[in-house]
């Protein structure tokens, strides 16, 4: 029961302990290898290795459950399986007899719950699902070391009852507790051996090679913008369990016209399930001229979004916007954006690069007239109005409370006028957040920081104490050590030569 109740051991350690102890009752001990133990218990070899490592390690209370684990070699020098024996139990230790078949037919967590229920039944201890949950803990993830919830313990009890190793009489005990009946053998059919690490009994774990990307946070690759043309990670994942579909098999052309395979779409984001089957997308000469600054982003955009981009550019060109103006707009927006910040090139082109920023005047381009290059007066007046409105609001908020009467009701604040104009920085044309105006933080001049003058150190003044041998810096003549010594030094006693009589003091 020490092994069952200790949170130091994982659930798999109990299964390995039971099988090793059962095989160790033979005169030669337990000589089964890791693969053989895994086949008996229905778990993966790595799970058995982790259980053996915990049993061989010293627990926090100083006990080693598997002290005898010796390697062996044949007379010819070839190595063979190790011999293992568990430690003998002391007479004062608490224990419970469990059938070895339970370790083979129950997964590790169910086996631990079965051991707790069996001990409670033998000792006549009333057991609740909350008490059972205290013995079952998480051994990995964010909740490592924490106990399971009562709901999770209830599901484990239901699974044990369905397996046939226990019987449960609901709410039949004292104070509404369950009554458990433990069976020495399985009453129902044996379930499939599985430690929930693989779909097939002969393939316990899906992972046969360590993946460093999920091992430690420092092994994660640095994020790179999808605008530079890297292939997504899911492209390299293939489903090995699925049978590849043969394109030349009969009946493969049920949804196709004739036996012609359509040309693949110029896209790299499709996973193969929803590939574009329409005609090839082509851009006209003027669209190519507009998209010249951002042409390297087009291969990362699917066909549907490319068509949306072409339609938006064609609409602006039909409304009178010049090709040079759209090209300059894309160049300027791209220069103001880092490539690492472009997570989705299609959304960036449709939502940031192509829309016009400015007032209702079609000639306004981010606060500047495209035809003359002068500042737009309408945008400037809007900015000044918003600045004045903010000043009035700030003055109203900071007015002293003494000007209003003690029983006066504060007037309702005027509602702010909703403007549809997006303000931009006059230097870099970067759009402001709602409520901001003027230059942005990167274009605003920053005054040089003025450092406080540091007083000049006094050089060449040393302590004259201890007969001029101290030498410590002392602007006032003596350092603090010599000053303390001079104040605490006892007065010197005047010595009188021997044989000389001294006149008494009257």
N, C-alpha and C positions, 0 to 999 in steps of 0.2 A: 504493500500500500504506500510505502514511501515513494516508490517510482510512479505510482498512479497520482498521488496528491501533489508531488513536487512540480512547480511551474517551470523548473529548469529543463525538464525533458520534454521533447516534442511527442506528438501522438505516435509517430512511427517508431520511437524508441521502445515503447511498450510492446508492440508487435514483434520487433526483432528480439527483445528480451525473452518473450515467451517461447519463441521457436528455438533460440539458442539454448535456453535452459532445458527444454524438452529433449533436444538432441544431445545435450551434455550429460544426460543421465546414463548414457552408455559408458562402458569402461574406457574407451578411447577418447571420450569427450565429443564435442561438436566439431566435426571436420568438414562440414558443408561450406562451399565457397559462396561468394557474394551472389553470383548468378543463380546458384541453386536455392539459396534462401529467398531471393526475389521471386523465383518461380513458385516456391511453396506459399509465400505470403500474398502473391498476386500484386506486387508493387514493382517499381522500377529499381534497377541496381543502384542508382544514385540515392534513392530513398533509404535502401538498406545501408549504404555506406555512411549516410548522415546519422542514422540510428546507432550504428556501431561506434562512430566517433564520439557521440554523446555518452554512450555507456562506458567507453574507455577513459573519458576525461574525468577529472576530479570535480565533483559537485561542490557548490558553495558550503555544504556542511562537511566536506572532507571525505565523502564516501565515493568509492569507485565500484560500479556495479559489474564491470567486466575486467577484473584485474589480470586474468590469465588469457592472453591472446598471443600465442607464439607462432612464429613462422616455421615451416618445416621444409625439408628438402629430401629428395629420394637418394638412395645410395649412389646413383650415377651422377648426382650433382644437380639434377633438374629440380626446380622448385615445385611445390604442390600447395594445397590449401592449408590454411592455418588451423591450429587447434585452439578452441575457445571453451572457457568454463566461467560461469558467473560465480560471484562470491556466495559463500554459505550464509544463510539467514541466522540471526541470533534468536535465542529463545524468547526475548522480550519484544521482538518486532511483531507488528500487526501484518497479517497476510490474508489472502483469500485464494482458494483453489478455483482455477478456471480451466475449462477444456481447451486443449491445444487447437482443436478444430475451429474455435471461435476466432483465433488469430488468422486462420486461413480463409474464413468466409466473411469476416467483417473488416471493413476498412479501418485504419488506425483510430480515427476519432470515434467511431461507433464502438470499437473495442474498449476504449477508455471509459466511455459512458456505461458500457456493459459491466466493467469491473466495479465502478462506483455503485451501480444499482445492486450488483450481487453482494457487495460488502454490506450495504444498508439492509438488504433483506435478511442476510444471515445474522446480523447483529440486532435486528429488530428496530432500526433507526427510522423514524418517519422521514421521508425524502420528498422534497418539492422540486419543481423544475428550476426555481431560482437557486436552490442549493446545488443542484446538479450543474448549473451553468457556471458556478464558481470554480469547478474542477476542470472545465474545458476552456482553453485560452487560445487566443490568436498567437501564432508563432512567426508571422511575417507581415509585411505591409506596415501601414501607419498605425494600426491597432495592436502591434506586437506587444505581448505581455498583458493585455487586457482580457478580462473574462467575457464569455459570450453572453448574449442577452437571454432572457427567459423564453422569448419567442423562438430563438434558434435552438435552445435546449428542448423545447416542445417538439420541434420538427425532428430532432434527433431521436426522441422517444418514439415518435410515430414511425420513423424508419426502422428502429429496432423491433418494434412490435410487428411491422410488416415483414421483417426478415424471419420471424419465427423463433428468435432466441429469448424473448420475454413476452409476457402477457400483461396487459394493463387493464385494470378496472377503474374507470374514470370516476373520480369524486366519491370513492367508496370508503376511504379511510377517515381518520379523525380530522375534524376541521376542514373537510372538503379536499383532503389530499388524495392522490392516486395510490392505489394498491398495486404493487408489482409482483409478478410471479416469474422467477428465473428458471429457464430450462437448461439442462445439461447438454442437450443436443438440439439441433435445429429442427423445429416442427414443420416448417414449410420447405419449399424448394430452395436450392442453393442459388444465390445470385451470381452474376458474372463477376469474376475477380477483376477488380479495377480500383486503382488508387486515384482515379480522376486526373491522370496526367496524360492519357492517350486513348484514342477511340478503340483500338484493337488490343486483345490480350497479349499478343506477341510483340506489340510496339507500345511499351508503357509510356515513354516520354516522346513528345514530338520533336524535342530539341536534341540533336546529336552533336552540336558544336556551340561553343560559348559565343554569345553575341555581346560584344563590348559596348554597343550602343545603349543597351538597357542594363548594364552592370553598374556603372557609377555615373553621377552627373558630369564629372569632368571628362568623360569619354565621349560625350555628345558632340556632334559636329556643329560648327558655327553656322547659324542660319544665313542663307544666301538668298538674295532677292530672286524671285521667279522670272524677273525681266531679263536676266543675263543668259537664259537658254539652258539651264540645267534640267535634267529629266527628273520628274517626281519619283519618290521612293517606291510608290506602289507599282511602278512600271516593272520593277525587277522581281516582284512577287508573282509566282505562278502557282496554280492549283494542281498539285501533283495527284490528288485523289480523283479529279475529274478526268474522264476519258476524252481525249481530243477528238473533235468532230471532223470527219473526213469530208473534204469539199467535193471529192469526186464520187461519193457514194450515191446510189440511186435515191431519188426523192429529195436530193439536196436543192433542186431548182424549183421547189414548189412555189416560193414567193418571188421568183425572179422571172424576167421576160427572156425566154430563150435560154441559152447557155453562156451568156456573156457576163463576165464579172465586172461590176462597175469599178471605175478608178477610185483609189482611196482619197479621202478628203485631206487637204493640207492642214491637219490639226495634230497636235501631240498630246492633247488632254483626254482623248477618249480612251476608255478602258476596254473597248472591243464589243461592248454590249449595245451601245447606242451610237454607232458610227453614222456619219453623214452620208446619205445615199443620193443626194441631189447633184445638180450640175456643178462643174468647177466654177469657183468664184474668180472673177477678173476685175481689175480696176482700170479705169480710163487713165489717159495721160495726165489730166489735171489732178486726179486723185493721187496719182503717184508723185506728182510735184508737191502736193500739200503734205503728204506723209513722208517725205524724204528725211526730215530730222528724226523721226521715230520709226523708221522702217525696220530697225533691228528688233522691235517689240512685236511685230506682226506674227512671226512664227509661233509665238507662245499664246496666240489668241485663236479660239475656235472659229469655225466658219460662220456661225450665226452672229457672233459679236462682230466679226469683220464686216459682215453685211450691214449691221447696225451702224458701224462707224462710217462706212461708205455712204449710207443714206443721210447721216447727219451732215457730213461734209458737202454732199450734193445739195442739200436743202439750204445751207448757208451760202453756197456759191450761187444758187438760183435767186436768193434774196438780194444779191448785189455785193456780197463780200468778195474781195479780191483774193487771188491765189497767194500773192505775196503776203497779204495780211494774215491769212490763216497759217501760212508757213512760219512767219515771224512769231505768231502767237504760240505755236507748238515749240518753237526753238526756245522762247523765253520761259515757258512753263517747265520745259525739261531742264533748263539751266538752273531753275530755282528748286528742283526736287532731286533728292538723292536716289540713285538707282536701287539702293537697299530698301527704300521706303515704298517702292512700287511693288506691292504684293500681287495685284491683279492688273496686268497691263490694259485689258479691255475696259475695266471699270475706271481706271485712271484716265484713259483717253476720252471716254464718254462723259465723265463727271468732273474732270479737272482741266484737262488740256484743251478740249474743243469749245466749251461754253465761253461766251463773251462776258466779261466783267465790266460794268460801267452803268451809266444812267440810261434813260430811255432814248437818248439820241443815238441813232445807228452809227454815227461817226465816232462815238466815244469808245475808247479802248482802254479800260482800266484807269479811268480818270484823265486820259490824254486823247486829244483829237487826232485821229489817224491821218487826216489829210494835211494838217498844218503842223502837227507835233506840239501844239500849245496845250496848256492845261485847260481842262474842261471847266467852264464857269458853273454849270449846273451842279456838277459833283462837288466843286469847292463850296458853293453856297449850302448844299446839303450837309457837308461836313461841319461848316460853321454853325448851322442851326442846331445840329445835334450837340456840338460843344456848348453852345449857349444854354440849351435845355438842361444839360448835365450840371452846369454851373448854378442855374436857378434851383434845381432840385437839391444840390448840396447846400446852397444858402438857406433854403427852407428847412432842411433837416438840422442845420447847426444854429438856427435862431434860438436865443435864450428863452427859457420857459417863463421868465418873469414878465415878458411883454404881454402874455395872454393872461386873462383873468383866472382866478382859482376855480371857477365853475364854468369856464368856457369850454365849448366842445371843439376839438380840433377839426379843422376843415379837411375835407377829403382831398387827397392828392390828385392832381389832374392826370388822366391816363396818358401814358406816353404814346406819341404818334408812331404808328407802325409804318416804317419805310421799307420799300422794296428794293432799295439801292444797296449794293454791297460795296462797302468802303475798302480801299486798298491803300497800301503804302505808296506815297508819291515817288519814292526812289526806286524800289524794287518791284512794285505792282503786286505785292503779296496781299491776299485778302485778309482783312482784319476779322477778329471775332466780334460778335454783336456788342456794341457799346464802345469799341476802341476806334481811334482815329489817329491821324498824323503818321509819323514815322514809326516803323516797327522797332522792336528791341535790337535787332541786328544792325539797322541803319541809323539809330539814334546815337549821336556822339556821346561818349562816356568821358567825363573829366578824369584827368590823371590823378591817381591817389597821392595825396601829400602826406609824407611820413613825418612824424613828430621828431623834432631835433633831439639828438641824443647828446647829453652833456659830455663834454670832453673829460676823459679820465686824467687824473692828476698823476703825473709821472715824475719820478725823481725824489719823492718824499718818503722816507723810510722811518721806521720806529727807532728811536735812540735809546730804548731801554736795554737792560741787561748789559750795561757797559758798552753800548753801541754795537752789540753783536746780534741784535734781533733782526732788523732789516725788513720786517713786514711792512706793507703799505699802511701808513698812519698819517693822514692829513693833519691831525691835531697834535702831533708830537709823539704820543705813545699809542700803541695798539691796545686793544681791550684786554689782552692777556697781561701785558706788562702793567697796565693801569690797575688791574685787580691785584697783581702781586705786590705792587707798591702800597696799595691800601691795606692789605692783610698782613704785610710783613711785620713781625714784632720789633719793638724798639730795641736797639743795641745797648747792652749793659756796658757801662764804662769800667774798664779794667784798671785796678790799682796795683802797682808793683808790690811784691812781697817785702815785708819789713818796714813799710811806710805806714805811719799812723794817720788816720784820716780824722779830721775834726768833726765832732758830732754836730748834727744839724739842730739848731735851737728853734 
